[in-house]
Amino acid sequence: MKVIVKKYGGTSVSSVTKIKNIAKKVVEDATRNSIVVVLSAMGKTTDQLVSLANRCTKNPDMRDYDLLVSSGEQVSISLLSMSIKDLGRDSVAYTGWQAGIRTNNSHSSARIIDINAKKIKKDLKENKIVIVAGFQGINNGSITTLGRGGSDTSAVAIAAALKAAECQIFTDVDGVYTTDPRVCSKAKKVDQMTYEEMLEMSGLGSKVLQLRSVEFASKYNVPVRVMHAHNSGSGTLIKKEEKSVEDALITGIAFTKDESEIMIRGVKDSPGIAASILGPIGDADIEVDMIVQNVGSDGLADFTFTVSRKDFNKAIQVIEKNKKKMNFSDVSATKNIVKVSLIGVGMRSHAGIAGQMFSCLARKKINIRMISTSEIKISVVIDQKNLENAVKALHNEFKLERK
C-alpha cells in the first residue's frame, strides 16, 4: 500500500467532535493506504501556553519554553489515537522525539536535521495508523520546537523520510487560490502548481503553507496536496514542474500589506554608498526587500528601499544614528504601501508580461512606486489605497477568473 502523510492544523482539531470526524476519515482511508497523521495543538492551545509563559516571566529560558509549548500537541495526538481505537482500528501516538525527529539546538525556531523513521516503518508494516505530534523534535535530550507553522514542516519531513506518495495538508480552505478571495471574489482554486510558484506565493503573503515546509518539499521532491479538513475535494497539488504546467501563463497574484518605504535623499553617487546605507540596516537585523537608486545630474542620488512595517521605526532610528556615515540631506518615509506580485512559471517562455501588467495598472490610473522581477515573478509597490482595485484588475487582465 502507498504511504500517505496527513497533517491537520489547529483549527481542524479544535474540538473533540472535529477530532472524531477526522478519526473516521483516517480509518476509512487506512483501508487503502498506510497512514501517518501529523497534528497541531487544538485550536488556540499554543497561544494560551505562550500567554502562561509571559505571565510568569518576560524572558523565559527557551528550553523551558519549548517544553511548555510542545505539550499542546500531546493532547491532540492522544485524543485522535483514542478515537481511532474506539472505531476498532489499531493506532500508536508519538511525540516528535519518540517519532525520531532530531533537530538543531535553536529553541523555538529549530530546524530538522534527521528523522529516524524505523519505528514508524515497523508500525506501518504491522498495519497500525501512526500519529505524530507536529512542531517539535529533540536535540541532546531536550525538546525543541520548529516555530509557528512548524507542523507543516514536520509532516513534509516525515513524508520525505518515508518516501510517501503524498503529503496532504488539511486546512480550513479547500486549496490554494489565484488570489485572496476576500479581496477578489472571482478568485478560483488552482488545481496544480509548482514548488517554485508556491514558494513565491508563501513568501509574498499567502498563509496557506509555511514557507519552510515548501522548501523542504521542493528539496526532497515530496508531492504536497492542500485540502479542506472537513469538506470533500481534490484540493491543490504542489509538485515539481512538468511540461503541462507551462501552459498556465500566470498562476496567481500574491500581495503583502506588511510593507513600508524609506527614501534617503541626497546621498553622494559614489562606489560604496549602498553598503554604507544597507550595512548598518543589516547589522540591526532588519531585512530589506526592494531597492531602487535614482541618480541625479548633480552627482547626488536618492536611495529608496522597503522594509517590513514592524521594522519601520527601528530602521528610521538606525538611519538617524548613522546620518554622518551615510551623509544624506533628508529622509522621507511612508507605511501606506503594499506589494502586489504576479507569479507563474509560464513567464519563462512568454515575453511581454511586465508590459501587460504595467499597461493594466496605468489604465486604472494606479501609480507604480517600485518594481522588481525574477524568472517567475513580477512585483510592484503601489499605494495601499489601490490594492483591491489593482488585484481585481490584474486578475481580470490575465483571465484568472472562476469560469
Secondary structure, 3 states (H helix, E strand, C coil): CCEEEEEECHHHHCCHHHHHHHHHHHHHHCCCCEEEEEECCCCCHHHHHHHHHHHHCCCCCHHHHHHHHCHHHHHHHHHHHHHHHHCCCCEEEECCCCCCEEECCCCCCCCEEEECCHHHHHHHHCCCEEEEECCEEEECCEEEECCCCHHHHHHHHHHHHHCCCEEEEEECCCCCECCCCCCCCCCCECCEEEHHHHHHHHHCCCCCCCHHHHHHHHHHCCCEEEEECCCCCCCEEEECCCHHHHHCCCCEEEEEEEEEEEEEEEEECCCCHHHHHHHHHHHCCCCEEEEEEEECCCCEEEEEEEECHHHHHHHHHHHHHCHHHHCCCEEEEEEEEEEEEEECHHHHHCCCHHHHHHHHHHHCCCCCCEEEEECCEEEEEEEHHHHHHHHHHHHHHCCCCCC
